[in-house]
Amino acid sequence: HFLLFLITVQITVSYLSSAYKSENGVTVTCSSEYACVVEEDNLLAEIPEVSEEVDCQDLCAGTDLCTFYTWYGGTSSPPSTCYLFSSCLVTDTTCSGCFSGPPACSETGILISGGRDSANSVEVFVP
């Protein structure tokens, strides 16, 4: 007989730093290519001459009330500029070379184990 069982546990992993180096040495953040839109009083700061996205993310992590950042790279407009936001309810997906994300990366997923070789078969599903 084949006994199938399923164990589901929600796990949360928070990285100690806002970004991390992957195996090939590339800095990885948890951002996506879009810009938070300034509306009412959600803009906390505009910081020019921020050459790396991870620096913008770190600035957000060190700023009270910052829940999102938008960083414009050197080839976008305005170039090398970091915006810190208290909220990001409206986004612009048409920008090129702009990246937005939270002040710290975290990942919530569902740990799934089960089946015949369950001791050797574990998957993490991230919705």
Salt bridges, closest charged atoms under 4 A:
none
